[in-house]
Amino acid sequence: MAFTDMEDIEPGMEEAGPPPEESGNRTFLLVAGILGGILLLSLLCIAAYVVFLYPQRQAQQATQQAEAIAQSTAMSLSVTQTSEAARWTSTKAPTRVVNTSTPLPTNTPVVAGPATQTIVATTDPRTATVAALFTEAAIKQKTPLLTTTALPTSGFADQVGVPGMVLVAFVLIVVIFLARRLRTAS
């Protein structure tokens, strides 16, 4: 029997037309439209981020890098000047001016007080410069330097940590099982 043979059809049977259109297509189209709108809205948000916020962040990072480079340059210049000051030798010995004039005697009574020892420090300009540079270096070591190798600590996992992530995963799995149980119960 061939498929093209139309004479074998029983007289009471008629050829059936296409099945009637289902009413569930309206719900499908509504859900597909909502998901498409959400997708379009998210693409617009990504485009706005790339156009407006991303260049500002790049400029901020470039500024921070320039500041770190300037700070490193200033520190290396300070160290260079310190080493040059250490290598500097004077051609003349430093001279100290001493006051040789003696005061005129006065008629003041002498009061004997406790003897105190006074230390007079002579400062050499070379050692004063080195001491000042050491002081600056110590102050700069107390303040943290910006480095370009530091990783950011501003993510969700950095704030919550691994135990928090495991807890969130466990809660989501429990939600899945509860949703399936409620769906099959009704």
GUKETI-161305 format. One record per residue (C-alpha): x, y, z. Coordinates in steps of 0.5 Angstrom, whole numbers, plus 2048, in hexadecimal, padded with zeros to 3 digits. Example, Ala and Ser with C-alpha at 12.3 -4.5 7.8 and 13.67 -1.06 7.14 Angstrom:
2
8197F781081B7FE80E
END
This chain:
186
8008008008038077FE80380D8028008117FC7FA80C7FB7F48107FD7EF80B7FB7F08078017ED80C8067E68098097E080D8077DF81080E7E58138107E781A80E7EE81D80E7F08208147F28278147F782A8187F682A8207F38308237F88358267F983582D7F883A8327FE83983680283D83180084483480484283A80A83F83780A84683380984A83980F84783D81384783681284E83681485083D81A84C83D81C84F83681B85683A81F85484082585283B82485883782485D83D82A85984082E85A83982C86283A82F86284183585F83F83686483983586983E83A86784383F86683D83E86D83A83D87184184086D84784686984484A86F84184987384884C86C84C85286C84785487384885487284F85886C84F85D87084A85D87685085F87185586486E85186787584F86787685786B87085987087185387187885687287685D87787085B87A87685787B87A85D87D87586188387385C88587A85C88587B86388987586488E87785E88F87E86289087A86889687686589987C86289988086889C87A86B8A287A8668A38828678A988486A8AB88B86C8B188E86A8B28928708B18908778AB89387A8AC89987F8A989B8858A98A28878AA8A288F8A88A98928AF8AB8968AC8B18998AC8B18A18A68B48A48A88BA8A98A78B88B08A18BA8B489F8BA8BB89A8B48BB89A8B08C189D8A98BF8978A38C189A89C8C18958988BE8958918BC89A88F8B789788D8B089B88A8AA89988E8A389B88A89D89C88F89789B88B89089E88D88A89A88C88489E88A87D89A88C87789B88687489888287A89288687B89088587489187D87488D87E87B88888187888787D87288787787788187A87A87D87B87487F87487287C87187987687687887587387187586C87387086D87886B86F87286986986E86C86A86786786986186986385D86786185686785A85886285A85D85B85685C85485985D85085786384A85986184685385F84084F86284584986384A84E86784585186C84184A86D84784586C84683E86A84283B87083D84186E83D83E86783C83786983683986E83383D86883483786383083286982A83786A82983786282983086282482F86782083586482083085D81E82A86181882E86581683185E81582A85B81282786180D82D86180B82C85A80A82485A80682586180082985D
END
